[in-house]
Amino acid sequence: MPRTILIVDNDRPTLELYQRELGREYRVLTCTDELEASAVLGVEDVSAVVVEPVALGEDGWAHLAAMTHMPSQEPVPVLVCSTQDDRRRDFALGAVACLVKPVLPTTLLAALRRLWRSQL
C-alpha cells in the first residue's frame, strides 16, 4: 500500500496539480483549512503533510507546530510549501523541508523521496 500524503492548501489549482502528480506514487488526501486537516489527521494514517501555512489562517504557524506533534500518534513530518519564505520559523516549528512557491511537482516529489531516504 502506498504512503499517504496530506496536502493542505487553500489554492484549488495547486491542490489539483499536486494531487494529480503525487497521486502517481502516493495516496493523496487534500484539504483547504486547519479544521479539515485536523479531522483527516485524526482518522488517517498519514506519512507526511505538505502544507501552505497561509491556508491555516492567521494562526497558521501555530497550527503547523501542533500538526507536527499530535499527542496520540508518532510525529508526522511536515513539508512547508509556501509563498512566504520564512524557513527559520518553519524549521523552528518542526518542518522537515521548506519549499518556496512556485514549486514544481517534481521538486516536491524529490523532497518527499529525500524524506523517506533519511528515515531509513
Summary of the structure (lengths in Angstrom):
residues: 120
radius of gyration: 12.8
end to end distance: 17.8
largest distance: 35.7
contacts: 365
relative contact order: 0.17
helix: 45%
strand: 19%
